[in-house]
Amino acid sequence: MRDINTGGCHCGHLRYQFSGPLHDIAHCHCSICRRVSGGIVTTWITVPAATFEWKGGTPARYDSSEHCARYFCPTCGAQVALITQLSPDSIDLTIATLDHPENAPADRHIWTDSRLPWLHLDEHLPSEAEENF
């Protein structure tokens, strides 16, 4: 039996699920993630798109770059997902929206060339100047 993982936005309007293990998790330091989330880092899990399903609600979409679309709750504004044309067979989900984020520690940092110089977070993890797909 495959692991089923669930999550959703703050207000509960959006719900999702995907199957598979919790791995390929990265702290993203890019300036776009900072600006759209209002946070200093966003942690993402990348899952195969074929295992992902919206279970409740319809997300709003924001094209944050020519390659990237972000999905968020139209009611509470929580950023939930990201799809990039650079990796069309996967979807990225914000770890904070998982029902059990405590089970999903990051395994690396990405876009560290954009990292805020005063931020020190999980410095034992490997880092990528951009992101290796």
C-alpha positions as a Python dict, from the first residue, in 0.01 Angstrom:
ca = {
    (1, 'M'): (0, 0, 0),
    (2, 'R'): (131, 348, -85),
    (3, 'D'): (160, 627, 168),
    (4, 'I'): (-127, 874, 134),
    (5, 'N'): (-44, 1231, 240),
    (6, 'T'): (-299, 1507, 280),
    (7, 'G'): (-301, 1880, 332),
    (8, 'G'): (-483, 2202, 273),
    (9, 'C'): (-499, 2575, 327),
    (10, 'H'): (-558, 2763, 652),
    (11, 'C'): (-934, 2808, 612),
    (12, 'G'): (-999, 2456, 480),
    (13, 'H'): (-1135, 2565, 141),
    (14, 'L'): (-854, 2381, -43),
    (15, 'R'): (-774, 2019, 32),
    (16, 'Y'): (-532, 1790, -153),
    (17, 'Q'): (-374, 1449, -135),
    (18, 'F'): (-84, 1268, -297),
    (19, 'S'): (68, 925, -260),
    (20, 'G'): (427, 831, -202),
    (21, 'P'): (703, 894, 47),
    (22, 'L'): (790, 1234, 190),
    (23, 'H'): (1122, 1315, 24),
    (24, 'D'): (1268, 1567, -223),
    (25, 'I'): (1205, 1851, 20),
    (26, 'A'): (1389, 2181, -14),
    (27, 'H'): (1412, 2517, 162),
    (28, 'C'): (1379, 2769, -123),
    (29, 'H'): (1561, 3101, -81),
    (30, 'C'): (1455, 3267, -408),
    (31, 'S'): (1330, 3624, -399),
    (32, 'I'): (1005, 3528, -574),
    (33, 'C'): (909, 3284, -296),
    (34, 'R'): (988, 3551, -39),
    (35, 'R'): (773, 3811, -210),
    (36, 'V'): (469, 3589, -274),
    (37, 'S'): (473, 3426, 69),
    (38, 'G'): (583, 3716, 285),
    (39, 'G'): (827, 3476, 454),
    (40, 'I'): (1204, 3459, 447),
    (41, 'V'): (1210, 3102, 312),
    (42, 'T'): (952, 2863, 166),
    (43, 'T'): (991, 2487, 207),
    (44, 'W'): (860, 2273, -78),
    (45, 'I'): (808, 1904, -141),
    (46, 'T'): (818, 1788, -502),
    (47, 'V'): (580, 1503, -584),
    (48, 'P'): (489, 1329, -910),
    (49, 'A'): (192, 1510, -1064),
    (50, 'A'): (31, 1175, -1140),
    (51, 'T'): (-5, 1106, -765),
    (52, 'F'): (-154, 1448, -679),
    (53, 'E'): (-524, 1534, -658),
    (54, 'W'): (-722, 1835, -539),
    (55, 'K'): (-985, 1691, -301),
    (56, 'G'): (-1171, 2010, -219),
    (57, 'G'): (-1200, 2362, -354),
    (58, 'T'): (-1053, 2524, -661),
    (59, 'P'): (-725, 2713, -623),
    (60, 'A'): (-655, 3053, -772),
    (61, 'R'): (-355, 3078, -1005),
    (62, 'Y'): (-76, 3333, -1025),
    (63, 'D'): (193, 3315, -1296),
    (64, 'S'): (497, 3435, -1103),
    (65, 'S'): (739, 3393, -1396),
    (66, 'E'): (733, 3273, -1755),
    (67, 'H'): (795, 2915, -1636),
    (68, 'C'): (612, 2902, -1305),
    (69, 'A'): (248, 2906, -1190),
    (70, 'R'): (159, 2925, -823),
    (71, 'Y'): (-169, 2810, -673),
    (72, 'F'): (-323, 2960, -362),
    (73, 'C'): (-649, 2969, -173),
    (74, 'P'): (-885, 3238, -306),
    (75, 'T'): (-1039, 3268, 42),
    (76, 'C'): (-750, 3279, 292),
    (77, 'G'): (-462, 3344, 50),
    (78, 'A'): (-244, 3052, 161),
    (79, 'Q'): (14, 2954, -102),
    (80, 'V'): (-28, 2581, -156),
    (81, 'A'): (131, 2463, -482),
    (82, 'L'): (368, 2549, -764),
    (83, 'I'): (400, 2400, -1112),
    (84, 'T'): (700, 2477, -1329),
    (85, 'Q'): (741, 2405, -1699),
    (86, 'L'): (1101, 2310, -1616),
    (87, 'S'): (968, 1996, -1443),
    (88, 'P'): (625, 1932, -1601),
    (89, 'D'): (571, 1587, -1449),
    (90, 'S'): (582, 1712, -1091),
    (91, 'I'): (407, 1954, -858),
    (92, 'D'): (560, 2134, -561),
    (93, 'L'): (358, 2171, -242),
    (94, 'T'): (434, 2394, 53),
    (95, 'I'): (535, 2178, 349),
    (96, 'A'): (350, 2412, 584),
    (97, 'T'): (18, 2308, 424),
    (98, 'L'): (67, 1936, 491),
    (99, 'D'): (-154, 1797, 766),
    (100, 'H'): (164, 1658, 926),
    (101, 'P'): (455, 1884, 831),
    (102, 'E'): (652, 1747, 1124),
    (103, 'N'): (703, 1430, 917),
    (104, 'A'): (867, 1617, 628),
    (105, 'P'): (1209, 1763, 714),
    (106, 'A'): (1401, 1937, 436),
    (107, 'D'): (1692, 1759, 273),
    (108, 'R'): (1856, 2056, 96),
    (109, 'H'): (1856, 2428, 22),
    (110, 'I'): (1785, 2570, -325),
    (111, 'W'): (1839, 2909, -486),
    (112, 'T'): (2100, 2991, -222),
    (113, 'D'): (2248, 3267, -440),
    (114, 'S'): (1936, 3462, -330),
    (115, 'R'): (1965, 3364, 38),
    (116, 'L'): (1935, 3647, 288),
    (117, 'P'): (2285, 3687, 434),
    (118, 'W'): (2164, 3697, 794),
    (119, 'L'): (1957, 3377, 772),
    (120, 'H'): (2114, 3065, 923),
    (121, 'L'): (1886, 2764, 880),
    (122, 'D'): (1975, 2393, 866),
    (123, 'E'): (2333, 2472, 765),
    (124, 'H'): (2424, 2101, 767),
    (125, 'L'): (2209, 2042, 456),
    (126, 'P'): (2355, 2051, 103),
    (127, 'S'): (2293, 2366, -100),
    (128, 'E'): (2230, 2444, -466),
    (129, 'A'): (2303, 2791, -604),
    (130, 'E'): (1993, 2755, -821),
    (131, 'E'): (1791, 2434, -846),
    (132, 'N'): (1898, 2109, -1007),
    (133, 'F'): (1599, 1947, -1176),
}
